[in-house]
Amino acid sequence: MNFQELILKRQSVRKFDKFRPIEEEKIFRILEAGRLAPSASNSQPWTFVAIKEPKLCQSIAKATFTTLVNFNKFAVNSTFFVVIVVEKSKIIAQIGGAIKKRNYPLIDIGIAAENMCLQAEEDGVGSCMLGWFDENKIKELLQIPKEKFIGLVIPFGYAAVNYPLRKKVRKPLEKVVRWNKY
Ligand SMILES: Cc1cc2nc3c(=O)[nH]c(=O)nc-3n(C[C@H](O)[C@H](O)[C@H](O)COP(=O)(O)O)c2cc1C
């Protein structure tokens, strides 16, 4: 699979096979892909809390549900979670971010998250980034200090058998690219 094929193949998987755990070496590669991500001033402002203990996975999954719109229920069948905690950047990136009014750490963790999801996909493992979760509950479950900020929760797992590869729904290139001026 070349890189373009990988990008087309990665999709948010919302039906995991709960009976098929992810192999250790694949879990390692996912975490390593996050670790190797670029970041502003090479600050690496992240901690990846990795969870594969089945009961804890269930509890994390439940903390991503909402009864409002039946959201994120699929996470309950995930066999491996990464919770990305946003850490402080190096002082140089903090100063730069304050002067330039940029939230570099949030950009950084987004890149690390996509690195992990693409690595997972290359190994045949599905994922879905979750931005909707009960932050306090997850902090409590994982003993994350209250003052920290959780950026993303990512459930991983093998997609259920016959899970379809969806066509990418994206704005056309002409809509998102402007040449030489806004
Ligand atoms: C920051 C972020 C937060 C997201 N939060 C959720 C979520 O809480 N639940 C969910 O089902 N999908 C979530 N997604 C997945 C997006 O819905 C999905 O990436 C988008 O619809 C494009 O589809 P694709 O990933 O299949 O290409 C999130 C994605 C990102 C990048």
The ligand as a Gaussian input file, in Angstrom:
#p B3LYP/6-31G(d) Opt

LIG

0 1
 C      -10.763000      16.277000      16.486000
 C      -11.723000      15.183000      16.041000
 C      -12.768000      14.808000      16.869000
 C      -13.656000      13.772000      16.480000
 N      -14.608000      13.340000      17.358000
 C      -15.392000      12.285000      17.013000
 C      -16.309000      11.733000      17.958000
 O      -16.421000      12.152000      19.104000
 N      -17.074000      10.692000      17.537000
 C      -16.977000      10.156000      16.278000
 O      -17.692000       9.198000      15.981000
 N      -16.084000      10.639000      15.377000
 C      -15.294000      11.691000      15.724000
 N      -14.355000      12.153000      14.834000
 C      -14.224000      11.534000      13.511000
 C      -14.738000      12.441000      12.399000
 O      -16.150000      12.454000      12.432000
 C      -14.222000      11.902000      11.050000
 O      -12.807000      11.978000      11.040000
 C      -14.755000      12.687000       9.857000
 O      -16.151000      12.571000       9.762000
 C      -14.135000      12.207000       8.541000
 O      -14.400000      10.837000       8.351000
 P      -13.247000       9.738000       8.215000
 O      -12.394000       9.824000       9.470000
 O      -13.985000       8.433000       8.130000
 O      -12.449000      10.029000       6.994000
 C      -13.493000      13.162000      15.202000
 C      -12.417000      13.550000      14.384000
 C      -11.536000      14.529000      14.789000
 C      -10.365000      14.879000      13.883000

